[in-house]
């Protein structure tokens, strides 16, 4: 949060997409690793985005989160809203 670098914008080979990655500044918060509750919070946010955003694929740790499909199956979203 105190250091920033130049963004990397690479050439696309295939579908258009946006990848967002980050490296936490553990020293800033006097941590040696991310705590489980912080990882759980970040994971929840990824699921929130996957469930609330149509037309995007959300991956967490390299795995696709099929949240919208599950929500439609259980009647939390109408299929036409996808």
mmCIF file of the N, C-alpha and C atoms, coordinates in Angstrom:
data_MODEL
# 
_entry.id   MODEL 
# 
loop_
_atom_site.group_PDB 
_atom_site.id 
_atom_site.type_symbol 
_atom_site.label_atom_id 
_atom_site.label_alt_id 
_atom_site.label_comp_id 
_atom_site.label_asym_id 
_atom_site.label_entity_id 
_atom_site.label_seq_id 
_atom_site.pdbx_PDB_ins_code 
_atom_site.Cartn_x 
_atom_site.Cartn_y 
_atom_site.Cartn_z 
_atom_site.occupancy 
_atom_site.B_iso_or_equiv 
_atom_site.pdbx_formal_charge 
_atom_site.auth_seq_id 
_atom_site.auth_comp_id 
_atom_site.auth_asym_id 
_atom_site.auth_atom_id 
_atom_site.pdbx_PDB_model_num 
ATOM 1   N N  . UNK A 1 1  ? 0.811   -1.182  0.000   1.00 0.00 ? 1  UNK A N  1 
ATOM 2   C CA . UNK A 1 1  ? 0.000   0.000   0.000   1.00 0.00 ? 1  UNK A CA 1 
ATOM 3   C C  . UNK A 1 1  ? 0.858   1.251   0.000   1.00 0.00 ? 1  UNK A C  1 
ATOM 4   N N  . UNK A 1 2  ? 2.127   1.076   0.275   1.00 0.00 ? 2  UNK A N  1 
ATOM 5   C CA . UNK A 1 2  ? 3.005   2.240   0.239   1.00 0.00 ? 2  UNK A CA 1 
ATOM 6   C C  . UNK A 1 2  ? 3.857   2.260   -1.006  1.00 0.00 ? 2  UNK A C  1 
ATOM 7   N N  . UNK A 1 3  ? 3.976   1.120   -1.667  1.00 0.00 ? 3  UNK A N  1 
ATOM 8   C CA . UNK A 1 3  ? 4.797   1.035   -2.867  1.00 0.00 ? 3  UNK A CA 1 
ATOM 9   C C  . UNK A 1 3  ? 3.890   0.684   -4.035  1.00 0.00 ? 3  UNK A C  1 
ATOM 10  N N  . UNK A 1 4  ? 4.135   1.330   -5.130  1.00 0.00 ? 4  UNK A N  1 
ATOM 11  C CA . UNK A 1 4  ? 3.419   0.933   -6.326  1.00 0.00 ? 4  UNK A CA 1 
ATOM 12  C C  . UNK A 1 4  ? 4.419   0.813   -7.453  1.00 0.00 ? 4  UNK A C  1 
ATOM 13  N N  . UNK A 1 5  ? 4.034   0.100   -8.436  1.00 0.00 ? 5  UNK A N  1 
ATOM 14  C CA . UNK A 1 5  ? 4.897   -0.084  -9.589  1.00 0.00 ? 5  UNK A CA 1 
ATOM 15  C C  . UNK A 1 5  ? 4.117   0.216   -10.846 1.00 0.00 ? 5  UNK A C  1 
ATOM 16  N N  . UNK A 1 6  ? 4.800   0.143   -11.942 1.00 0.00 ? 6  UNK A N  1 
ATOM 17  C CA . UNK A 1 6  ? 4.147   0.359   -13.222 1.00 0.00 ? 6  UNK A CA 1 
ATOM 18  C C  . UNK A 1 6  ? 3.220   -0.819  -13.504 1.00 0.00 ? 6  UNK A C  1 
ATOM 19  N N  . UNK A 1 7  ? 2.017   -0.555  -13.979 1.00 0.00 ? 7  UNK A N  1 
ATOM 20  C CA . UNK A 1 7  ? 1.123   -1.665  -14.320 1.00 0.00 ? 7  UNK A CA 1 
ATOM 21  C C  . UNK A 1 7  ? 1.670   -2.426  -15.517 1.00 0.00 ? 7  UNK A C  1 
ATOM 22  N N  . UNK A 1 8  ? 1.387   -3.703  -15.550 1.00 0.00 ? 8  UNK A N  1 
ATOM 23  C CA . UNK A 1 8  ? 1.783   -4.529  -16.675 1.00 0.00 ? 8  UNK A CA 1 
ATOM 24  C C  . UNK A 1 8  ? 0.556   -4.731  -17.546 1.00 0.00 ? 8  UNK A C  1 
ATOM 25  N N  . UNK A 1 9  ? 0.659   -4.335  -18.788 1.00 0.00 ? 9  UNK A N  1 
ATOM 26  C CA . UNK A 1 9  ? -0.406  -4.557  -19.759 1.00 0.00 ? 9  UNK A CA 1 
ATOM 27  C C  . UNK A 1 9  ? 0.195   -5.387  -20.873 1.00 0.00 ? 9  UNK A C  1 
ATOM 28  N N  . UNK A 1 10 ? -0.244  -6.637  -20.964 1.00 0.00 ? 10 UNK A N  1 
ATOM 29  C CA . UNK A 1 10 ? 0.322   -7.549  -21.949 1.00 0.00 ? 10 UNK A CA 1 
ATOM 30  C C  . UNK A 1 10 ? -0.574  -7.695  -23.160 1.00 0.00 ? 10 UNK A C  1 
ATOM 31  N N  . UNK A 1 11 ? -0.022  -8.280  -24.195 1.00 0.00 ? 11 UNK A N  1 
ATOM 32  C CA . UNK A 1 11 ? -0.777  -8.551  -25.415 1.00 0.00 ? 11 UNK A CA 1 
ATOM 33  C C  . UNK A 1 11 ? -1.764  -9.671  -25.150 1.00 0.00 ? 11 UNK A C  1 
ATOM 34  N N  . UNK A 1 12 ? -2.940  -9.545  -25.726 1.00 0.00 ? 12 UNK A N  1 
ATOM 35  C CA . UNK A 1 12 ? -3.965  -10.566 -25.580 1.00 0.00 ? 12 UNK A CA 1 
ATOM 36  C C  . UNK A 1 12 ? -3.829  -11.575 -26.707 1.00 0.00 ? 12 UNK A C  1 
ATOM 37  N N  . UNK A 1 13 ? -3.897  -12.831 -26.343 1.00 0.00 ? 13 UNK A N  1 
ATOM 38  C CA . UNK A 1 13 ? -3.861  -13.907 -27.334 1.00 0.00 ? 13 UNK A CA 1 
ATOM 39  C C  . UNK A 1 13 ? -5.118  -14.744 -27.139 1.00 0.00 ? 13 UNK A C  1 
ATOM 40  N N  . UNK A 1 14 ? -6.211  -14.305 -27.715 1.00 0.00 ? 14 UNK A N  1 
ATOM 41  C CA . UNK A 1 14 ? -7.471  -15.021 -27.545 1.00 0.00 ? 14 UNK A CA 1 
ATOM 42  C C  . UNK A 1 14 ? -8.542  -14.072 -27.059 1.00 0.00 ? 14 UNK A C  1 
ATOM 43  N N  . UNK A 1 15 ? -9.375  -14.577 -26.151 1.00 0.00 ? 15 UNK A N  1 
ATOM 44  C CA . UNK A 1 15 ? -10.482 -13.781 -25.629 1.00 0.00 ? 15 UNK A CA 1 
ATOM 45  C C  . UNK A 1 15 ? -9.984  -12.575 -24.842 1.00 0.00 ? 15 UNK A C  1 
ATOM 46  N N  . UNK A 1 16 ? -10.790 -11.513 -24.879 1.00 0.00 ? 16 UNK A N  1 
ATOM 47  C CA . UNK A 1 16 ? -10.497 -10.354 -24.044 1.00 0.00 ? 16 UNK A CA 1 
ATOM 48  C C  . UNK A 1 16 ? -10.829 -10.690 -22.599 1.00 0.00 ? 16 UNK A C  1 
ATOM 49  N N  . UNK A 1 17 ? -9.987  -10.274 -21.699 1.00 0.00 ? 17 UNK A N  1 
ATOM 50  C CA . UNK A 1 17 ? -10.265 -10.478 -20.290 1.00 0.00 ? 17 UNK A CA 1 
ATOM 51  C C  . UNK A 1 17 ? -9.425  -9.520  -19.471 1.00 0.00 ? 17 UNK A C  1 
ATOM 52  N N  . UNK A 1 18 ? -9.798  -9.382  -18.231 1.00 0.00 ? 18 UNK A N  1 
ATOM 53  C CA . UNK A 1 18 ? -9.032  -8.580  -17.288 1.00 0.00 ? 18 UNK A CA 1 
ATOM 54  C C  . UNK A 1 18 ? -8.625  -9.474  -16.137 1.00 0.00 ? 18 UNK A C  1 
ATOM 55  N N  . UNK A 1 19 ? -7.361  -9.482  -15.822 1.00 0.00 ? 19 UNK A N  1 
ATOM 56  C CA . UNK A 1 19 ? -6.857  -10.251 -14.688 1.00 0.00 ? 19 UNK A CA 1 
ATOM 57  C C  . UNK A 1 19 ? -6.374  -9.264  -13.643 1.00 0.00 ? 19 UNK A C  1 
ATOM 58  N N  . UNK A 1 20 ? -6.845  -9.453  -12.435 1.00 0.00 ? 20 UNK A N  1 
ATOM 59  C CA . UNK A 1 20 ? -6.425  -8.600  -11.332 1.00 0.00 ? 20 UNK A CA 1 
ATOM 60  C C  . UNK A 1 20 ? -5.663  -9.464  -10.336 1.00 0.00 ? 20 UNK A C  1 
ATOM 61  N N  . UNK A 1 21 ? -4.437  -9.079  -10.059 1.00 0.00 ? 21 UNK A N  1 
ATOM 62  C CA . UNK A 1 21 ? -3.624  -9.787  -9.070  1.00 0.00 ? 21 UNK A CA 1 
ATOM 63  C C  . UNK A 1 21 ? -3.007  -8.760  -8.138  1.00 0.00 ? 21 UNK A C  1 
ATOM 64  N N  . UNK A 1 22 ? -2.581  -9.233  -6.992  1.00 0.00 ? 22 UNK A N  1 
ATOM 65  C CA . UNK A 1 22 ? -1.902  -8.333  -6.073  1.00 0.00 ? 22 UNK A CA 1 
ATOM 66  C C  . UNK A 1 22 ? -0.959  -9.132  -5.186  1.00 0.00 ? 22 UNK A C  1 
ATOM 67  N N  . UNK A 1 23 ? -0.009  -8.441  -4.644  1.00 0.00 ? 23 UNK A N  1 
ATOM 68  C CA . UNK A 1 23 ? 0.899   -9.015  -3.652  1.00 0.00 ? 23 UNK A CA 1 
ATOM 69  C C  . UNK A 1 23 ? 0.745   -8.167  -2.400  1.00 0.00 ? 23 UNK A C  1 
ATOM 70  N N  . UNK A 1 24 ? 0.226   -8.758  -1.328  1.00 0.00 ? 24 UNK A N  1 
ATOM 71  C CA . UNK A 1 24 ? 0.002   -7.955  -0.120  1.00 0.00 ? 24 UNK A CA 1 
ATOM 72  C C  . UNK A 1 24 ? 1.316   -7.488  0.499   1.00 0.00 ? 24 UNK A C  1 
ATOM 73  N N  . UNK A 1 25 ? 1.292   -6.301  1.059   1.00 0.00 ? 25 UNK A N  1 
ATOM 74  C CA . UNK A 1 25 ? 2.454   -5.726  1.738   1.00 0.00 ? 25 UNK A CA 1 
ATOM 75  C C  . UNK A 1 25 ? 2.432   -6.194  3.192   1.00 0.00 ? 25 UNK A C  1 
ATOM 76  N N  . UNK A 1 26 ? 2.908   -7.411  3.421   1.00 0.00 ? 26 UNK A N  1 
ATOM 77  C CA . UNK A 1 26 ? 2.847   -8.006  4.755   1.00 0.00 ? 26 UNK A CA 1 
ATOM 78  C C  . UNK A 1 26 ? 3.668   -7.226  5.770   1.00 0.00 ? 26 UNK A C  1 
ATOM 79  N N  . UNK A 1 27 ? 4.782   -6.672  5.347   1.00 0.00 ? 27 UNK A N  1 
ATOM 80  C CA . UNK A 1 27 ? 5.613   -5.884  6.265   1.00 0.00 ? 27 UNK A CA 1 
ATOM 81  C C  . UNK A 1 27 ? 4.854   -4.686  6.819   1.00 0.00 ? 27 UNK A C  1 
ATOM 82  N N  . UNK A 1 28 ? 4.045   -4.069  5.982   1.00 0.00 ? 28 UNK A N  1 
ATOM 83  C CA . UNK A 1 28 ? 3.272   -2.894  6.398   1.00 0.00 ? 28 UNK A CA 1 
ATOM 84  C C  . UNK A 1 28 ? 2.404   -3.208  7.615   1.00 0.00 ? 28 UNK A C  1 
ATOM 85  N N  . UNK A 1 29 ? 1.865   -4.425  7.641   1.00 0.00 ? 29 UNK A N  1 
ATOM 86  C CA . UNK A 1 29 ? 0.973   -4.825  8.724   1.00 0.00 ? 29 UNK A CA 1 
ATOM 87  C C  . UNK A 1 29 ? 1.654   -5.749  9.732   1.00 0.00 ? 29 UNK A C  1 
ATOM 88  N N  . UNK A 1 30 ? 2.978   -5.803  9.645   1.00 0.00 ? 30 UNK A N  1 
ATOM 89  C CA . UNK A 1 30 ? 3.775   -6.619  10.569  1.00 0.00 ? 30 UNK A CA 1 
ATOM 90  C C  . UNK A 1 30 ? 3.284   -8.069  10.601  1.00 0.00 ? 30 UNK A C  1 
ATOM 91  N N  . UNK A 1 31 ? 3.138   -8.622  9.409   1.00 0.00 ? 31 UNK A N  1 
ATOM 92  C CA . UNK A 1 31 ? 2.674   -10.002 9.264   1.00 0.00 ? 31 UNK A CA 1 
ATOM 93  C C  . UNK A 1 31 ? 3.706   -10.786 8.470   1.00 0.00 ? 31 UNK A C  1 
ATOM 94  N N  . UNK A 1 32 ? 3.780   -12.084 8.728   1.00 0.00 ? 32 UNK A N  1 
ATOM 95  C CA . UNK A 1 32 ? 4.655   -12.938 7.932   1.00 0.00 ? 32 UNK A CA 1 
ATOM 96  C C  . UNK A 1 32 ? 3.862   -13.687 6.866   1.00 0.00 ? 32 UNK A C  1 
ATOM 97  N N  . UNK A 1 33 ? 2.555   -13.821 7.084   1.00 0.00 ? 33 UNK A N  1 
ATOM 98  C CA . UNK A 1 33 ? 1.670   -14.449 6.106   1.00 0.00 ? 33 UNK A CA 1 
ATOM 99  C C  . UNK A 1 33 ? 0.253   -13.947 6.346   1.00 0.00 ? 33 UNK A C  1 
ATOM 100 N N  . UNK A 1 34 ? -0.600  -14.144 5.359   1.00 0.00 ? 34 UNK A N  1 
ATOM 101 C CA . UNK A 1 34 ? -1.997  -13.743 5.517   1.00 0.00 ? 34 UNK A CA 1 
ATOM 102 C C  . UNK A 1 34 ? -2.683  -14.687 6.500   1.00 0.00 ? 34 UNK A C  1 
ATOM 103 N N  . UNK A 1 35 ? -3.442  -14.116 7.402   1.00 0.00 ? 35 UNK A N  1 
ATOM 104 C CA . UNK A 1 35 ? -4.158  -14.923 8.385   1.00 0.00 ? 35 UNK A CA 1 
ATOM 105 C C  . UNK A 1 35 ? -5.395  -15.542 7.744   1.00 0.00 ? 35 UNK A C  1 
ATOM 106 N N  . UNK A 1 36 ? -5.867  -16.625 8.342   1.00 0.00 ? 36 UNK A N  1 
ATOM 107 C CA . UNK A 1 36 ? -7.008  -17.358 7.787   1.00 0.00 ? 36 UNK A CA 1 
ATOM 108 C C  . UNK A 1 36 ? -8.249  -16.488 7.633   1.00 0.00 ? 36 UNK A C  1 
ATOM 109 N N  . UNK A 1 37 ? -8.500  -15.591 8.592   1.00 0.00 ? 37 UNK A N  1 
ATOM 110 C CA . UNK A 1 37 ? -9.705  -14.763 8.493   1.00 0.00 ? 37 UNK A CA 1 
ATOM 111 C C  . UNK A 1 37 ? -9.617  -13.767 7.339   1.00 0.00 ? 37 UNK A C  1 
ATOM 112 N N  . UNK A 1 38 ? -8.427  -13.299 7.037   1.00 0.00 ? 38 UNK A N  1 
ATOM 113 C CA . UNK A 1 38 ? -8.250  -12.386 5.903   1.00 0.00 ? 38 UNK A CA 1 
ATOM 114 C C  . UNK A 1 38 ? -8.443  -13.139 4.593   1.00 0.00 ? 38 UNK A C  1 
ATOM 115 N N  . UNK A 1 39 ? -7.894  -14.343 4.511   1.00 0.00 ? 39 UNK A N  1 
ATOM 116 C CA . UNK A 1 39 ? -8.072  -15.170 3.318   1.00 0.00 ? 39 UNK A CA 1 
ATOM 117 C C  . UNK A 1 39 ? -9.553  -15.493 3.131   1.00 0.00 ? 39 UNK A C  1 
ATOM 118 N N  . UNK A 1 40 ? -10.255 -15.804 4.222   1.00 0.00 ? 40 UNK A N  1 
ATOM 119 C CA . UNK A 1 40 ? -11.689 -16.095 4.142   1.00 0.00 ? 40 UNK A CA 1 
ATOM 120 C C  . UNK A 1 40 ? -12.464 -14.878 3.646   1.00 0.00 ? 40 UNK A C  1 
ATOM 121 N N  . UNK A 1 41 ? -12.100 -13.691 4.120   1.00 0.00 ? 41 UNK A N  1 
ATOM 122 C CA . UNK A 1 41 ? -12.777 -12.471 3.681   1.00 0.00 ? 41 UNK A CA 1 
ATOM 123 C C  . UNK A 1 41 ? -12.551 -12.226 2.188   1.00 0.00 ? 41 UNK A C  1 
ATOM 124 N N  . UNK A 1 42 ? -11.317 -12.383 1.729   1.00 0.00 ? 42 UNK A N  1 
ATOM 125 C CA . UNK A 1 42 ? -11.026 -12.188 0.308   1.00 0.00 ? 42 UNK A CA 1 
ATOM 126 C C  . UNK A 1 42 ? -11.754 -13.226 -0.544  1.00 0.00 ? 42 UNK A C  1 
ATOM 127 N N  . UNK A 1 43 ? -11.820 -14.455 -0.052  1.00 0.00 ? 43 UNK A N  1 
ATOM 128 C CA . UNK A 1 43 ? -12.539 -15.508 -0.774  1.00 0.00 ? 43 UNK A CA 1 
ATOM 129 C C  . UNK A 1 43 ? -14.020 -15.176 -0.862  1.00 0.00 ? 43 UNK A C  1 
ATOM 130 N N  . UNK A 1 44 ? -14.598 -14.693 0.231   1.00 0.00 ? 44 UNK A N  1 
ATOM 131 C CA . UNK A 1 44 ? -16.009 -14.312 0.230   1.00 0.00 ? 44 UNK A CA 1 
ATOM 132 C C  . UNK A 1 44 ? -16.269 -13.215 -0.791  1.00 0.00 ? 44 UNK A C  1 
ATOM 133 N N  . UNK A 1 45 ? -15.372 -12.260 -0.877  1.00 0.00 ? 45 UNK A N  1 
ATOM 134 C CA . UNK A 1 45 ? -15.546 -11.177 -1.850  1.00 0.00 ? 45 UNK A CA 1 
ATOM 135 C C  . UNK A 1 45 ? -15.528 -11.725 -3.277  1.00 0.00 ? 45 UNK A C  1 
ATOM 136 N N  . UNK A 1 46 ? -14.666 -12.710 -3.546  1.00 0.00 ? 46 UNK A N  1 
ATOM 137 C CA . UNK A 1 46 ? -14.632 -13.321 -4.878  1.00 0.00 ? 46 UNK A CA 1 
ATOM 138 C C  . UNK A 1 46 ? -15.964 -14.010 -5.171  1.00 0.00 ? 46 UNK A C  1 
ATOM 139 N N  . UNK A 1 47 ? -16.517 -14.724 -4.190  1.00 0.00 ? 47 UNK A N  1 
ATOM 140 C CA . UNK A 1 47 ? -17.821 -15.366 -4.364  1.00 0.00 ? 47 UNK A CA 1 
ATOM 141 C C  . UNK A 1 47 ? -18.923 -14.330 -4.543  1.00 0.00 ? 47 UNK A C  1 
ATOM 142 N N  . UNK A 1 48 ? -18.843 -13.220 -3.812  1.00 0.00 ? 48 UNK A N  1 
ATOM 143 C CA . UNK A 1 48 ? -19.825 -12.141 -3.971  1.00 0.00 ? 48 UNK A CA 1 
ATOM 144 C C  . UNK A 1 48 ? -19.832 -11.622 -5.405  1.00 0.00 ? 48 UNK A C  1 
ATOM 145 N N  . UNK A 1 49 ? -18.652 -11.390 -5.952  1.00 0.00 ? 49 UNK A N  1 
ATOM 146 C CA . UNK A 1 49 ? -18.544 -10.895 -7.330  1.00 0.00 ? 49 UNK A CA 1 
ATOM 147 C C  . UNK A 1 49 ? -19.071 -11.945 -8.302  1.00 0.00 ? 49 UNK A C  1 
ATOM 148 N N  . UNK A 1 50 ? -18.705 -13.202 -8.090  1.00 0.00 ? 50 UNK A N  1 
ATOM 149 C CA . UNK A 1 50 ? -19.159 -14.271 -8.982  1.00 0.00 ? 50 UNK A CA 1 
ATOM 150 C C  . UNK A 1 50 ? -20.675 -14.401 -8.966  1.00 0.00 ? 50 UNK A C  1 
ATOM 151 N N  . UNK A 1 51 ? -21.285 -14.211 -7.806  1.00 0.00 ? 51 UNK A N  1 
ATOM 152 C CA . UNK A 1 51 ? -22.728 -14.347 -7.696  1.00 0.00 ? 51 UNK A CA 1 
ATOM 153 C C  . UNK A 1 51 ? -23.502 -13.141 -8.178  1.00 0.00 ? 51 UNK A C  1 
ATOM 154 N N  . UNK A 1 52 ? -22.904 -11.983 -8.123  1.00 0.00 ? 52 UNK A N  1 
ATOM 155 C CA . UNK A 1 52 ? -23.629 -10.747 -8.420  1.00 0.00 ? 52 UNK A CA 1 
ATOM 156 C C  . UNK A 1 52 ? -23.346 -10.176 -9.799  1.00 0.00 ? 52 UNK A C  1 
ATOM 157 N N  . UNK A 1 53 ? -22.435 -10.753 -10.532 1.00 0.00 ? 53 UNK A N  1 
ATOM 158 C CA . UNK A 1 53 ? -22.019 -10.182 -11.807 1.00 0.00 ? 53 UNK A CA 1 
ATOM 159 C C  . UNK A 1 53 ? -22.301 -11.166 -12.927 1.00 0.00 ? 53 UNK A C  1 
ATOM 160 N N  . UNK A 1 54 ? -23.124 -10.744 -13.878 1.00 0.00 ? 54 UNK A N  1 
ATOM 161 C CA . UNK A 1 54 ? -23.410 -11.638 -14.995 1.00 0.00 ? 54 UNK A CA 1 
ATOM 162 C C  . UNK A 1 54 ? -22.407 -11.406 -16.117 1.00 0.00 ? 54 UNK A C  1 
ATOM 163 N N  . UNK A 1 55 ? -22.168 -12.455 -16.879 1.00 0.00 ? 55 UNK A N  1 
ATOM 164 C CA . UNK A 1 55 ? -21.313 -12.337 -18.045 1.00 0.00 ? 55 UNK A CA 1 
ATOM 165 C C  . UNK A 1 55 ? -19.822 -12.360 -17.762 1.00 0.00 ? 55 UNK A C  1 
ATOM 166 N N  . UNK A 1 56 ? -19.442 -12.711 -16.535 1.00 0.00 ? 56 UNK A N  1 
ATOM 167 C CA . UNK A 1 56 ? -18.019 -12.805 -16.220 1.00 0.00 ? 56 UNK A CA 1 
ATOM 168 C C  . UNK A 1 56 ? -17.737 -14.158 -15.577 1.00 0.00 ? 56 UNK A C  1 
ATOM 169 N N  . UNK A 1 57 ? -16.516 -14.599 -15.703 1.00 0.00 ? 57 UNK A N  1 
ATOM 170 C CA . UNK A 1 57 ? -16.059 -15.807 -15.026 1.00 0.00 ? 57 UNK A CA 1 
ATOM 171 C C  . UNK A 1 57 ? -15.097 -15.361 -13.940 1.00 0.00 ? 57 UNK A C  1 
ATOM 172 N N  . UNK A 1 58 ? -15.352 -15.807 -12.732 1.00 0.00 ? 58 UNK A N  1 
ATOM 173 C CA . UNK A 1 58 ? -14.498 -15.443 -11.609 1.00 0.00 ? 58 UNK A CA 1 
ATOM 174 C C  . UNK A 1 58 ? -13.745 -16.689 -11.166 1.00 0.00 ? 58 UNK A C  1 
ATOM 175 N N  . UNK A 1 59 ? -12.435 -16.557 -11.082 1.00 0.00 ? 59 UNK A N  1 
ATOM 176 C CA . UNK A 1 59 ? -11.581 -17.651 -10.639 1.00 0.00 ? 59 UNK A CA 1 
ATOM 177 C C  . UNK A 1 59 ? -10.962 -17.281 -9.304  1.00 0.00 ? 59 UNK A C  1 
ATOM 178 N N  . UNK A 1 60 ? -10.832 -18.264 -8.442  1.00 0.00 ? 60 UNK A N  1 
ATOM 179 C CA . UNK A 1 60 ? -10.155 -18.090 -7.165  1.00 0.00 ? 60 UNK A CA 1 
ATOM 180 C C  . UNK A 1 60 ? -9.136  -19.205 -7.045  1.00 0.00 ? 60 UNK A C  1 
ATOM 181 N N  . UNK A 1 61 ? -7.886  -18.831 -6.915  1.00 0.00 ? 61 UNK A N  1 
ATOM 182 C CA . UNK A 1 61 ? -6.795  -19.805 -6.844  1.00 0.00 ? 61 UNK A CA 1 
ATOM 183 C C  . UNK A 1 61 ? -6.821  -20.775 -8.020  1.00 0.00 ? 61 UNK A C  1 
ATOM 184 N N  . UNK A 1 62 ? -7.124  -20.241 -9.208  1.00 0.00 ? 62 UNK A N  1 
ATOM 185 C CA . UNK A 1 62 ? -7.096  -21.038 -10.427 1.00 0.00 ? 62 UNK A CA 1 
ATOM 186 C C  . UNK A 1 62 ? -8.341  -21.861 -10.693 1.00 0.00 ? 62 UNK A C  1 
ATOM 187 N N  . UNK A 1 63 ? -9.353  -21.781 -9.819  1.00 0.00 ? 63 UNK A N  1 
ATOM 188 C CA . UNK A 1 63 ? -10.574 -22.567 -9.998  1.00 0.00 ? 63 UNK A CA 1 
ATOM 189 C C  . UNK A 1 63 ? -11.756 -21.642 -10.274 1.00 0.00 ? 63 UNK A C  1 
ATOM 190 N N  . UNK A 1 64 ? -12.545 -22.019 -11.292 1.00 0.00 ? 64 UNK A N  1 
ATOM 191 C CA . UNK A 1 64 ? -13.731 -21.254 -11.650 1.00 0.00 ? 64 UNK A CA 1 
ATOM 192 C C  . UNK A 1 64 ? -14.770 -21.366 -10.540 1.00 0.00 ? 64 UNK A C  1 
ATOM 193 N N  . UNK A 1 65 ? -15.354 -20.236 -10.169 1.00 0.00 ? 65 UNK A N  1 
ATOM 194 C CA . UNK A 1 65 ? -16.424 -20.222 -9.168  1.00 0.00 ? 65 UNK A CA 1 
ATOM 195 C C  . UNK A 1 65 ? -17.766 -20.226 -9.903  1.00 0.00 ? 65 UNK A C  1 
ATOM 196 N N  . UNK A 1 66 ? -18.487 -21.366 -9.925  1.00 0.00 ? 66 UNK A N  1 
ATOM 197 C CA . UNK A 1 66 ? -19.748 -21.462 -10.674 1.00 0.00 ? 66 UNK A CA 1 
ATOM 198 C C  . UNK A 1 66 ? -20.945 -20.992 -9.855  1.00 0.00 ? 66 UNK A C  1 
ATOM 199 N N  . UNK A 1 67 ? -20.807 -19.898 -9.168  1.00 0.00 ? 67 UNK A N  1 
ATOM 200 C CA . UNK A 1 67 ? -21.807 -19.440 -8.210  1.00 0.00 ? 67 UNK A CA 1 
ATOM 201 C C  . UNK A 1 67 ? -23.135 -19.119 -8.869  1.00 0.00 ? 67 UNK A C  1 
ATOM 202 N N  . UNK A 1 68 ? -23.145 -18.425 -9.988  1.00 0.00 ? 68 UNK A N  1 
ATOM 203 C CA . UNK A 1 68 ? -24.421 -18.033 -10.619 1.00 0.00 ? 68 UNK A CA 1 
ATOM 204 C C  . UNK A 1 68 ? -25.218 -19.263 -11.032 1.00 0.00 ? 68 UNK A C  1 
ATOM 205 N N  . UNK A 1 69 ? -24.549 -20.290 -11.516 1.00 0.00 ? 69 UNK A N  1 
ATOM 206 C CA . UNK A 1 69 ? -25.242 -21.523 -11.907 1.00 0.00 ? 69 UNK A CA 1 
ATOM 207 C C  . UNK A 1 69 ? -25.913 -22.141 -10.684 1.00 0.00 ? 69 UNK A C  1 
ATOM 208 N N  . UNK A 1 70 ? -25.216 -22.179 -9.573  1.00 0.00 ? 70 UNK A N  1 
ATOM 209 C CA . UNK A 1 70 ? -25.772 -22.728 -8.334  1.00 0.00 ? 70 UNK A CA 1 
ATOM 210 C C  . UNK A 1 70 ? -26.946 -21.878 -7.854  1.00 0.00 ? 70 UNK A C  1 
ATOM 211 N N  . UNK A 1 71 ? -26.811 -20.562 -7.933  1.00 0.00 ? 71 UNK A N  1 
ATOM 212 C CA . UNK A 1 71 ? -27.879 -19.670 -7.477  1.00 0.00 ? 71 UNK A CA 1 
ATOM 213 C C  . UNK A 1 71 ? -29.131 -19.836 -8.332  1.00 0.00 ? 71 UNK A C  1 
ATOM 214 N N  . UNK A 1 72 ? -28.974 -20.031 -9.631  1.00 0.00 ? 72 UNK A N  1 
ATOM 215 C CA . UNK A 1 72 ? -30.120 -20.268 -10.511 1.00 0.00 ? 72 UNK A CA 1 
ATOM 216 C C  . UNK A 1 72 ? -30.774 -21.600 -10.151 1.00 0.00 ? 72 UNK A C  1 
ATOM 217 N N  . UNK A 1 73 ? -29.951 -22.617 -9.925  1.00 0.00 ? 73 UNK A N  1 
ATOM 218 C CA . UNK A 1 73 ? -30.465 -23.947 -9.588  1.00 0.00 ? 73 UNK A CA 1 
ATOM 219 C C  . UNK A 1 73 ? -31.341 -23.903 -8.340  1.00 0.00 ? 73 UNK A C  1 
ATOM 220 N N  . UNK A 1 74 ? -30.964 -23.115 -7.369  1.00 0.00 ? 74 UNK A N  1 
ATOM 221 C CA . UNK A 1 74 ? -31.719 -23.034 -6.126  1.00 0.00 ? 74 UNK A CA 1 
ATOM 222 C C  . UNK A 1 74 ? -32.746 -21.902 -6.127  1.00 0.00 ? 74 UNK A C  1 
ATOM 223 N N  . UNK A 1 75 ? -32.968 -21.295 -7.295  1.00 0.00 ? 75 UNK A N  1 
ATOM 224 C CA . UNK A 1 75 ? -34.015 -20.297 -7.431  1.00 0.00 ? 75 UNK A CA 1 
ATOM 225 C C  . UNK A 1 75 ? -33.674 -18.931 -6.873  1.00 0.00 ? 75 UNK A C  1 
ATOM 226 N N  . UNK A 1 76 ? -32.401 -18.663 -6.657  1.00 0.00 ? 76 UNK A N  1 
ATOM 227 C CA . UNK A 1 76 ? -32.005 -17.362 -6.135  1.00 0.00 ? 76 UNK A CA 1 
ATOM 228 C C  . UNK A 1 76 ? -31.897 -16.320 -7.239  1.00 0.00 ? 76 UNK A C  1 
ATOM 229 N N  . UNK A 1 77 ? -31.762 -16.776 -8.484  1.00 0.00 ? 77 UNK A N  1 
ATOM 230 C CA . UNK A 1 77 ? -31.762 -15.906 -9.654  1.00 0.00 ? 77 UNK A CA 1 
ATOM 231 C C  . UNK A 1 77 ? -32.620 -16.567 -10.714 1.00 0.00 ? 77 UNK A C  1 
ATOM 232 N N  . UNK A 1 78 ? -33.262 -15.776 -11.517 1.00 0.00 ? 78 UNK A N  1 
ATOM 233 C CA . UNK A 1 78 ? -33.978 -16.298 -12.673 1.00 0.00 ? 78 UNK A CA 1 
ATOM 234 C C  . UNK A 1 78 ? -32.961 -16.554 -13.774 1.00 0.00 ? 78 UNK A C  1 
ATOM 235 N N  . UNK A 1 79 ? -33.142 -17.615 -14.529 1.00 0.00 ? 79 UNK A N  1 
ATOM 236 C CA . UNK A 1 79 ? -32.219 -17.950 -15.610 1.00 0.00 ? 79 UNK A CA 1 
ATOM 237 C C  . UNK A 1 79 ? -32.134 -16.826 -16.632 1.00 0.00 ? 79 UNK A C  1 
ATOM 238 N N  . UNK A 1 80 ? -33.220 -16.109 -16.860 1.00 0.00 ? 80 UNK A N  1 
ATOM 239 C CA . UNK A 1 80 ? -33.221 -15.043 -17.861 1.00 0.00 ? 80 UNK A CA 1 
ATOM 240 C C  . UNK A 1 80 ? -32.363 -13.853 -17.444 1.00 0.00 ? 80 UNK A C  1 
ATOM 241 N N  . UNK A 1 81 ? -32.011 -13.764 -16.166 1.00 0.00 ? 81 UNK A N  1 
ATOM 242 C CA . UNK A 1 81 ? -31.216 -12.620 -15.714 1.00 0.00 ? 81 UNK A CA 1 
ATOM 243 C C  . UNK A 1 81 ? -29.735 -12.797 -15.989 1.00 0.00 ? 81 UNK A C  1 
ATOM 244 N N  . UNK A 1 82 ? -29.328 -13.956 -16.482 1.00 0.00 ? 82 UNK A N  1 
ATOM 245 C CA . UNK A 1 82 ? -27.908 -14.183 -16.744 1.00 0.00 ? 82 UNK A CA 1 
ATOM 246 C C  . UNK A 1 82 ? -27.480 -13.479 -17.968 1.00 0.00 ? 82 UNK A C  1 
# 
